[in-house]
Amino acid sequence: MPIKRILPDWISGFMEYTENSEPPILFRKWTAISAIASALQRKVRVKWGTSLMFYPNMYIVLVGPSATGKGTAMSPALDILSEIPSIRTSAQATSLQALIRRLKETNLTDIDLHTGAQQFHSSMTVFSKEFTVFLGYHNRELMAALCDWYDCDRKWKYETISRKTEEIIGVWVNLIAGTTPDLVQSSLPIESIGGGLTSRIIFVHEEKRSKLVALPTQTNEEAKLYKSLLSDLEKVAMLSGEFKWTPEFCNAWTDWCYECEDYPPFNDPKFDGYLGRRRGHVMKLAMILNASHGRHNLTLDVPDLQEAIKLIKEVEIRMPLVFRGVGRSDSASLVQRAVAFIENSITDEIPVWQFARYFGNDMDKPMMDRVVSTIEIMGLAKVVNRPGADSYIKKMPKKEY
């Protein structure tokens, strides 16, 4: 018997519910995606081939300067999740040992609605408004554990300092967090960027709030919508079993895989690992979107794939900005800050003295000469010296980039 839902689409309902708020659209949209994943847990899956299994867990990190609405976007979803007892969340700040203990204590039992088979799983969502607080700085042990948990192994073992072995059955970890570009770069070892944990993360980058909301009071319609979102997410949490797919989905998937290979979205070594996992991200998204639409037939079709591809492409446009300025050169971050300063200038000609005054606390003259010289070589600007007058940095038109 099909499960009846109130809303035609959970993500659209969440976007309507949070419309009278300041966070960017993408922050709100990907928060909704994470909320659905939290409800699905390890109870649904796609068996793809002989040994490949996809589960709907995702690592999503909202990235933007302070006060762009990362925490504000996440709060409504956390309010809904906290009212559903079967959805387990972790503390925002915790140690690896405490996290393992929390996972181990999350003993959940699932009955497949189609086969009646019983399985045990340890499903948990990490909901952290400050990713750096949760992850710490260069915490390689926790990063390694998160990498392992992403693949949702049937059994996961950990040997403690006292030589005791902790074993978790049916591990499943979903993560959503917020941070700033500076903090995400400082918290991750430079050698880890491009692979490891970063290849498993969808970075959602925005630079400013979508709008100003002076009176964010909840209306009667929003209160009613909240109850509908809560009711429908409880029904999503009841889903269990293997996803099937239509022949059309399989054909569209094959075509898209070849397109991925021939036309990657990035030509940047920092995203090599992400590109290798991009198909997995899209498959997980297709499962989540299918659950969001409320058909409850656990059958993937072409519209699920098309919407998943559209979402991933939409977020990939700004994803490279997360690691802008990351490099082994001691001037890499300064170069990117200087480029941003020049690009955002309202005039095409910036006096050198103005540039020097702006960066005076960050660069001495030798470093400033190196940075400006690098920008000239990149073709983004050039220094024009005028006898008897101020020298200036001239912004190059985009067609010359």
C-alpha positions in Angstrom: 0.0 0.0 0.0 1.6 3.3 -1.0 2.5 5.9 1.6 0.5 9.0 1.2 2.3 12.3 1.5 1.0 15.9 2.1 3.5 17.7 -0.1 4.3 16.8 -3.7 8.0 17.5 -3.2 9.8 17.8 0.1 12.7 20.0 -1.1 10.3 22.5 -2.8 8.3 22.5 0.4 11.4 23.3 2.5 12.4 26.1 0.1 8.9 27.6 0.4 9.1 27.3 4.2 12.4 29.1 4.3 11.6 31.7 1.7 11.3 34.5 4.3 14.9 34.1 5.4 18.3 35.5 4.3 20.5 32.5 3.4 21.4 32.0 -0.3 19.1 29.6 -2.3 21.9 27.0 -2.7 22.5 26.9 1.1 18.8 26.2 1.7 18.5 23.7 -1.1 21.5 21.6 -0.1 20.4 21.7 3.5 17.1 20.1 2.4 19.0 17.5 0.5 20.9 16.6 3.6 17.7 16.4 5.7 16.2 13.8 3.3 19.5 11.8 3.4 19.3 11.9 7.2 15.9 10.3 7.1 16.7 7.6 4.5 19.7 6.4 6.5 21.2 3.0 5.5 17.8 1.5 4.9 17.8 2.2 1.1 20.5 1.5 -1.5 21.3 0.9 -5.1 23.1 -2.3 -5.9 25.1 -1.5 -9.0 27.0 -4.4 -10.4 28.5 -7.3 -8.5 30.2 -5.4 -5.7 29.2 -1.7 -5.9 26.6 -0.4 -3.5 25.4 3.2 -3.3 23.8 4.5 -0.1 22.2 8.0 0.2 24.7 9.5 2.6 26.4 12.8 1.5 29.1 15.0 2.9 27.9 18.6 2.3 29.8 21.7 3.4 28.4 25.2 3.1 31.2 27.6 2.4 31.0 31.4 2.6 32.3 34.4 4.6 30.9 35.1 8.0 27.3 36.2 8.2 26.3 34.6 4.8 23.6 32.5 6.5 25.2 29.1 6.8 23.9 28.4 10.2 20.6 30.1 9.5 20.0 27.8 6.5 20.7 24.7 8.6 18.7 25.5 11.7 15.1 24.8 10.2 16.2 21.4 9.0 17.8 20.6 12.4 14.5 21.6 14.1 12.6 19.1 12.0 15.1 16.3 12.4 15.2 16.7 16.2 11.5 15.8 16.3 12.0 12.5 14.6 13.3 10.0 17.2 14.6 7.5 14.6 17.0 10.0 13.1 20.2 10.2 15.2 22.6 13.2 15.1 26.0 13.8 16.7 27.2 16.6 18.9 28.6 19.6 17.0 32.0 19.2 18.7 33.3 15.8 19.7 36.4 13.6 19.7 36.8 10.6 17.3 36.5 8.2 20.3 33.2 9.8 21.4 31.9 9.7 17.8 32.8 6.0 17.5 31.0 5.4 20.8 28.0 7.3 19.6 27.9 5.3 16.3 28.2 2.1 18.2 25.3 3.0 20.5 23.1 3.8 17.5 21.8 0.3 17.1 18.9 0.5 14.7 17.0 -2.4 13.1 15.4 -2.2 9.7 12.9 -4.5 8.1 12.9 -4.5 4.3 9.3 -3.6 3.3 9.5 -5.9 0.2 11.5 -8.9 1.3 10.9 -8.9 5.1 14.6 -9.3 5.7 16.0 -7.8 8.9 19.3 -5.8 9.1 21.1 -3.9 11.7 22.7 -0.5 11.0 24.4 2.4 12.8 23.1 5.5 10.9 24.0 8.9 12.2 24.0 12.5 10.8 26.8 14.9 11.7 25.1 18.4 11.9 27.8 21.0 12.6 27.3 24.7 12.0 31.1 25.1 12.4 33.0 22.5 10.4 36.3 23.4 11.9 35.0 23.0 15.5 33.9 19.4 14.5 36.9 18.5 12.4 39.6 20.3 14.3 42.9 21.3 12.7 44.8 18.8 10.6 43.0 16.0 12.5 44.2 13.2 10.2 42.7 10.4 12.3 39.2 11.8 12.2 39.6 12.6 8.5 40.6 9.0 7.8 37.6 7.7 9.7 35.2 9.9 7.8 36.8 8.6 4.5 36.1 5.0 5.6 32.6 5.8 6.8 31.6 7.4 3.6 31.6 4.0 1.8 29.2 2.5 4.4 31.0 -0.7 5.0 29.1 -3.6 6.5 31.5 -3.8 9.4 34.0 -1.2 10.6 36.7 -1.9 13.2 38.8 0.4 15.2 41.6 -0.5 17.6 41.9 1.7 20.7 45.1 2.7 22.5 44.4 0.1 25.1 44.4 -2.6 22.4 40.6 -3.0 22.5 38.8 -3.4 19.2 35.6 -1.4 18.6 33.3 -2.9 15.9 30.4 -1.0 14.3 27.8 -3.0 12.3 26.3 -1.3 9.2 28.1 2.0 9.5 26.4 5.0 7.8 27.4 8.6 8.3 25.8 11.7 6.7 27.3 15.1 7.2 26.3 18.7 6.7 28.4 21.6 8.1 29.3 25.2 7.5 32.6 27.1 7.4 34.5 29.9 5.8 37.0 29.6 2.9 39.9 30.5 5.2 38.9 28.0 7.8 38.3 25.1 5.4 41.8 25.7 4.0 43.5 26.0 7.3 41.8 23.0 8.9 42.8 20.6 6.0 46.4 19.6 5.4 47.5 20.9 2.0 48.4 17.4 0.8 44.8 16.2 1.5 43.2 18.7 -0.9 42.5 17.0 -4.1 41.8 13.5 -2.6 40.8 11.8 0.6 38.1 13.6 2.4 37.8 16.6 0.0 36.9 14.2 -2.9 33.9 13.0 -0.9 32.6 16.5 0.0 30.1 18.6 -2.0 31.3 22.2 -1.3 28.5 24.7 -1.7 30.1 28.1 -2.1 28.3 31.5 -1.8 29.7 34.9 -1.1 26.7 36.9 0.3 23.2 36.6 1.7 20.4 36.4 -0.8 18.4 39.3 0.7 17.7 41.2 3.9 14.8 40.1 6.0 14.0 42.7 8.7 11.1 40.8 10.3 11.6 37.0 10.1 8.5 36.1 12.0 6.7 32.9 11.2 3.3 33.1 9.6 0.4 30.8 10.1 1.0 29.3 6.6 4.7 28.6 7.5 3.6 27.0 10.8 1.3 24.7 8.8 4.0 24.0 6.3 6.4 23.0 9.1 3.9 20.3 10.3 3.6 19.0 6.7 7.4 18.9 6.3 7.7 17.0 9.6 5.0 14.5 8.7 6.4 13.8 5.2 9.9 13.4 6.5 8.7 10.9 9.0 7.2 9.0 6.0 10.5 9.2 4.1 12.1 7.6 7.2 9.9 4.6 6.8 11.3 3.7 3.3 13.3 0.6 3.1 14.8 -1.7 0.4 16.7 -1.6 -2.8 16.2 0.9 -5.5 15.4 -0.4 -9.0 15.7 1.6 -12.2 14.0 1.8 -15.6 15.8 0.9 -18.8 15.5 4.6 -19.8 17.4 5.6 -16.6 20.1 3.1 -17.5 20.5 4.5 -21.0 20.6 8.1 -19.8 23.2 7.1 -17.1 25.4 5.5 -19.7 25.3 8.6 -21.9 26.1 10.9 -19.0 29.0 8.8 -17.8 30.7 9.1 -21.2 29.9 12.9 -21.1 31.7 13.1 -17.7 34.7 11.4 -19.1 34.9 13.6 -22.2 33.9 16.9 -20.7 34.9 17.2 -17.0 33.8 20.3 -15.2 37.3 21.1 -13.9 40.8 21.0 -15.2 42.4 21.5 -11.7 44.4 18.9 -9.9 42.7 19.9 -6.6 39.5 18.3 -8.0 41.0 15.1 -9.5 39.6 13.0 -6.6 36.2 14.7 -6.7 36.0 13.9 -10.5 36.6 10.2 -9.7 33.7 10.2 -7.3 31.4 12.5 -9.3 29.2 9.6 -10.6 28.7 8.4 -7.1 27.6 11.8 -6.0 25.0 11.9 -8.7 23.7 8.5 -8.0 23.2 9.4 -4.3 21.5 12.6 -5.3 19.1 10.7 -7.7 18.0 8.5 -4.8 17.4 11.5 -2.5 15.5 13.4 -5.2 13.3 10.3 -5.8 12.5 10.2 -2.1 11.8 13.9 -2.1 9.1 13.6 -4.9 7.1 11.2 -2.8 6.5 8.5 -5.3 7.7 5.9 -2.8 8.2 3.2 -5.5 12.0 3.1 -5.1 12.4 3.1 -8.8 14.9 5.6 -10.4 13.8 7.2 -13.7 15.2 9.7 -16.1 13.8 12.8 -14.4 15.6 11.8 -11.1 18.9 11.6 -13.0 18.3 14.8 -15.0 17.6 16.8 -11.8 20.6 15.3 -10.0 22.9 16.3 -12.8 21.4 19.8 -12.9 22.0 20.2 -9.2 25.6 19.0 -9.3 26.4 21.2 -12.2 24.8 24.2 -10.5 27.0 23.8 -7.4 30.2 23.0 -9.4 30.2 26.5 -11.0 31.5 28.1 -7.7 33.1 25.1 -6.2 36.7 26.0 -7.3 36.4 29.2 -5.3 36.7 27.1 -2.1 40.3 26.3 -2.8 41.3 29.5 -4.5 44.7 30.5 -3.3 45.6 27.0 -2.0 49.1 26.0 -3.1 52.6 25.3 -1.8 53.9 28.7 -2.7 54.0 31.1 0.2 52.4 33.8 -1.9 49.6 31.6 -3.4 46.8 32.9 -1.1 48.0 36.5 -1.5 47.9 36.3 -5.2 44.3 35.2 -5.2 43.3 37.9 -2.7 45.0 40.5 -4.9 43.2 39.1 -8.0 39.9 39.3 -6.2 40.7 42.9 -5.1 41.5 43.9 -8.7 38.5 42.1 -10.2 36.1 43.7 -7.7 37.4 47.2 -8.3 34.8 49.6 -9.7 37.5 51.2 -11.9 39.9 49.7 -14.4 42.8 51.7 -13.1 44.0 51.2 -9.5 46.8 53.5 -8.2 49.7 51.4 -7.0 49.7 53.4 -3.7 46.1 52.4 -3.1 46.9 48.7 -3.7 49.9 49.0 -1.4 47.9 50.7 1.3 45.2 48.0 1.1 47.7 45.1 1.4 50.3 46.9 3.6 49.7 44.7 6.7 50.0 41.5 4.6 53.0 42.1 2.2 56.3 43.9 2.3 57.6 45.5 -0.9 59.5 42.4 -2.2 56.4 40.2 -1.7 54.2 42.9 -3.3 56.4 43.0 -6.3 56.2 39.2 -6.6 52.4 39.2 -6.3 51.9 42.0 -8.9 54.4 40.3 -11.3 52.5 37.0 -11.0 49.2 38.7 -11.8 50.8 40.3 -14.8 52.1 37.0 -16.1 48.6 35.6 -15.6 47.3 38.3 -18.0 44.8 39.6 -15.5 46.4 43.1 -15.1 49.5 45.1 -15.9 51.4 47.9 -14.2 51.5 51.2 -16.1 54.3 53.6 -15.1 53.8 57.3 -16.0 56.7 59.7 -15.7 55.9 62.4 -13.2 52.6 60.8 -12.2 51.3 58.0 -10.1 51.8 54.5 -11.4 48.7 52.4 -11.6 47.6 48.8 -12.1 45.4 48.4 -15.2 42.7 45.7 -15.1 42.8 43.7 -18.4 39.5 43.2 -20.2 38.1 39.7 -19.9 38.6 38.9 -23.6 42.4 39.1 -23.0 42.3 36.7 -20.0 
